[in-house]
């Protein structure tokens, strides 16, 4: 299932200024991930997992060391190049869904394709395909306020997947869902990983998510405590 290296960090450090000192959120992180993996960064709040996910997603930059993602060195990218990398190759799934409330389900999923300049007919085909993946084509004309939390998270998955990114980053994607919806969401993502070969990297401390992962990287106080393959 797994192929070439898609993520590699080398002595990665992230520090934040605090008054007259600084806080080290990530301390000498070294790991690699191959294409096609279904992996989680595991740890309590404050362990550094979301900070690491943000750097991998080119939403932030390392203070020291290096993060190579899809062949790009995140620390050296301009804001424009970072945005291009995200738009082209990375999908994001957030715990609060981050759907645009005035847009329909269809329009929310279509939005990344508009940023990429995809032609209208191709957009239609791609959006309908993505909504079928998550079994929500019948909700295409609904707005986020008219659907359940579980359905909203499935829309967020469709939006992340519509451009068929090589990498999907999911930050606590089940945090606001009940157990039944959490399992439905995780089964959907596992199937997309298996069928499309998409690489998934989670940030989580949810036991339900951990049971689906093929690899678990445990973070404690900004350091990798252990790295387990299931």
C-alpha positions as CSV (number, residue, x, y, z in Angstrom):
1,X,0.0,0.0,0.0
2,X,2.7,2.4,1.0
3,X,5.1,4.0,-1.6
4,X,7.7,6.7,-1.6
5,X,8.3,9.2,1.2
6,X,5.7,11.9,1.3
7,X,6.7,13.6,4.6
8,X,10.1,13.9,6.3
9,X,11.1,16.0,9.3
10,X,14.7,16.5,10.3
11,X,15.5,17.9,13.8
12,X,12.3,19.9,13.6
13,X,11.9,22.6,16.3
14,X,9.0,25.1,16.7
15,X,9.3,27.8,19.3
16,X,6.9,30.6,20.2
17,X,7.9,33.9,21.9
18,X,6.5,34.4,25.4
19,X,7.3,37.7,27.1
20,X,11.1,37.7,27.5
21,X,11.5,34.0,26.8
22,X,10.0,31.4,24.5
23,X,8.0,28.2,24.6
24,X,9.2,25.1,22.7
25,X,6.2,23.4,21.2
26,X,8.2,20.9,19.1
27,X,11.6,19.7,20.1
28,X,13.9,17.8,17.6
29,X,11.1,15.9,15.7
30,X,12.4,13.3,13.3
31,X,10.1,11.0,11.4
32,X,9.1,10.0,7.8
33,X,5.8,9.0,6.3
34,X,5.2,7.1,3.1
35,X,2.6,7.6,0.5
36,X,-0.6,5.7,1.3
37,X,-0.2,5.6,5.1
38,X,-3.1,6.0,7.6
39,X,-1.3,7.5,10.5
40,X,-2.1,9.5,13.7
41,X,-0.2,12.0,15.8
42,X,-1.4,11.0,19.3
43,X,-1.2,13.1,22.4
44,X,-3.1,15.3,24.9
45,X,-3.7,19.0,24.4
46,X,-0.3,20.8,24.5
47,X,1.7,17.9,23.3
48,X,2.5,19.6,20.0
49,X,0.4,17.5,17.6
50,X,-1.6,20.4,16.1
51,X,1.5,22.5,15.7
52,X,3.2,19.7,13.8
53,X,0.2,19.2,11.6
54,X,0.1,22.9,10.8
55,X,3.8,22.9,9.8
56,X,3.2,19.8,7.6
57,X,0.2,21.6,6.0
58,X,2.4,24.7,5.3
59,X,0.2,26.8,7.6
60,X,3.2,27.5,9.8
61,X,7.0,27.3,9.5
62,X,9.7,25.5,11.6
63,X,11.9,27.6,13.9
64,X,14.8,25.2,13.3
65,X,15.3,22.0,11.3
66,X,13.4,21.0,8.2
67,X,10.0,19.7,7.1
68,X,9.9,18.2,3.6
69,X,6.4,17.7,2.3
70,X,5.7,16.4,-1.2
71,X,9.2,17.3,-2.1
72,X,8.9,20.9,-0.8
73,X,10.9,22.4,2.1
74,X,8.2,24.1,4.1
75,X,10.6,26.5,5.8
76,X,11.8,28.0,2.5
77,X,8.4,28.5,0.8
78,X,6.9,31.9,0.2
79,X,3.4,32.6,1.3
80,X,2.3,32.2,-2.4
81,X,4.1,28.9,-2.8
82,X,2.7,27.6,0.4
83,X,-0.8,28.4,-0.7
84,X,-0.2,26.8,-4.1
85,X,1.0,23.6,-2.3
86,X,-2.1,23.5,-0.1
87,X,-4.5,24.2,-3.0
88,X,-2.9,21.6,-5.3
89,X,-2.0,18.7,-3.1
90,X,-3.2,18.9,0.5
91,X,-6.8,18.5,1.9
92,X,-7.7,19.7,5.4
93,X,-10.4,18.3,7.7
94,X,-11.1,20.4,10.9
95,X,-12.9,19.5,14.1
96,X,-15.3,22.4,13.6
97,X,-16.0,21.5,9.9
98,X,-15.3,25.1,8.7
99,X,-18.1,25.0,6.2
100,X,-19.3,28.3,4.6
101,X,-22.8,28.7,6.1
102,X,-24.3,30.7,3.2
103,X,-23.1,28.2,0.6
104,X,-24.9,24.9,-0.2
105,X,-23.3,21.5,0.4
106,X,-22.5,21.4,-3.3
107,X,-21.0,24.9,-3.3
108,X,-18.9,24.1,-0.2
109,X,-17.4,21.0,-1.9
110,X,-16.9,22.9,-5.2
111,X,-15.0,25.8,-3.6
112,X,-11.4,24.2,-3.7
113,X,-12.0,23.5,-7.4
114,X,-12.8,27.2,-8.1
115,X,-9.5,28.1,-6.5
116,X,-7.8,25.7,-8.9
117,X,-9.6,27.2,-11.9
118,X,-11.2,23.9,-12.9
119,X,-13.8,24.2,-15.7
120,X,-17.5,24.1,-14.9
121,X,-18.4,20.7,-16.3
122,X,-15.4,19.1,-14.8
123,X,-16.2,20.7,-11.5
124,X,-19.7,19.2,-11.6
125,X,-18.4,15.7,-12.3
126,X,-15.8,16.0,-9.5
127,X,-18.2,17.4,-6.9
128,X,-20.9,14.8,-7.6
129,X,-18.3,12.1,-7.3
130,X,-17.0,13.4,-4.0
131,X,-20.6,13.7,-2.6
132,X,-21.2,10.1,-3.7
133,X,-18.1,9.0,-1.8
134,X,-19.6,10.3,1.5
135,X,-23.2,9.3,0.5
136,X,-24.5,12.9,0.5
137,X,-25.5,13.6,-3.1
138,X,-29.1,13.9,-2.0
139,X,-28.1,16.9,0.3
140,X,-26.4,18.8,-2.4
141,X,-28.8,21.8,-2.2
142,X,-28.9,21.9,1.6
143,X,-27.0,24.5,3.6
144,X,-24.8,23.5,6.6
145,X,-27.4,24.7,9.1
146,X,-29.9,22.2,7.6
147,X,-27.8,19.1,8.1
148,X,-26.6,17.1,11.1
149,X,-23.1,17.4,12.6
150,X,-22.1,14.0,11.2
151,X,-23.3,15.0,7.8
152,X,-21.4,18.3,8.0
153,X,-18.2,16.5,8.8
154,X,-18.8,14.2,5.8
155,X,-19.2,17.4,3.6
156,X,-15.9,18.5,5.0
157,X,-14.3,15.2,4.0
158,X,-15.8,15.6,0.5
159,X,-14.4,19.1,0.3
160,X,-11.0,17.8,1.3
161,X,-11.1,14.9,-1.1
162,X,-12.7,16.6,-4.2
163,X,-9.4,17.6,-5.8
164,X,-8.0,14.1,-5.0
165,X,-5.1,15.4,-3.0
166,X,-2.1,13.3,-2.3
167,X,-2.2,14.2,1.4
168,X,-5.2,14.8,3.8
169,X,-4.6,16.3,7.3
170,X,-7.3,15.8,9.8
171,X,-7.2,17.8,13.0
172,X,-9.4,16.1,15.7
173,X,-12.0,15.2,13.1
174,X,-14.3,13.4,15.5
175,X,-14.1,15.8,18.4
176,X,-17.6,17.1,17.9
177,X,-19.3,13.9,16.9
178,X,-21.0,11.1,18.8
179,X,-19.7,7.5,18.6
180,X,-21.9,6.3,15.8
181,X,-21.0,9.3,13.6
182,X,-17.4,9.0,14.5
183,X,-17.2,5.5,13.3
184,X,-19.1,6.4,10.1
185,X,-16.6,9.2,9.4
186,X,-13.6,7.0,10.1
187,X,-14.9,4.2,7.9
188,X,-15.4,6.7,5.1
189,X,-11.8,7.9,5.4
190,X,-10.4,4.4,5.7
191,X,-12.2,3.4,2.5
192,X,-10.9,6.6,0.6
193,X,-7.4,5.7,1.8
194,X,-7.8,2.1,0.5
195,X,-9.6,2.9,-2.8
196,X,-7.7,6.1,-3.8
197,X,-4.4,5.6,-2.0
198,X,-4.7,9.0,-0.3
199,X,-2.3,9.5,2.6
200,X,-4.1,10.5,5.8
201,X,-2.4,12.1,8.9
202,X,-4.6,12.7,11.9
203,X,-4.1,14.8,15.0
204,X,-6.1,13.2,17.8
205,X,-6.5,11.9,21.3
206,X,-9.7,10.1,20.6
207,X,-9.5,6.3,21.4
208,X,-12.0,5.6,18.6
209,X,-9.7,7.1,16.0
210,X,-6.7,5.2,17.3
211,X,-8.4,1.8,16.6
212,X,-8.5,2.6,12.8
213,X,-4.9,3.8,12.5
214,X,-2.2,1.7,10.9
215,X,0.5,3.7,12.6
216,X,0.5,5.8,15.8
217,X,3.1,8.4,16.6
218,X,2.8,9.5,20.3
219,X,3.9,13.0,21.3
220,X,4.7,14.1,24.8
221,X,5.8,17.6,25.6
222,X,6.8,18.3,22.0
223,X,8.9,15.2,21.5
224,X,8.1,11.8,19.9
225,X,7.7,9.4,22.8
226,X,7.1,6.3,20.6
227,X,6.2,5.3,17.1
228,X,4.0,2.2,16.7
229,X,2.9,0.3,13.5
230,X,-0.3,-1.7,13.9
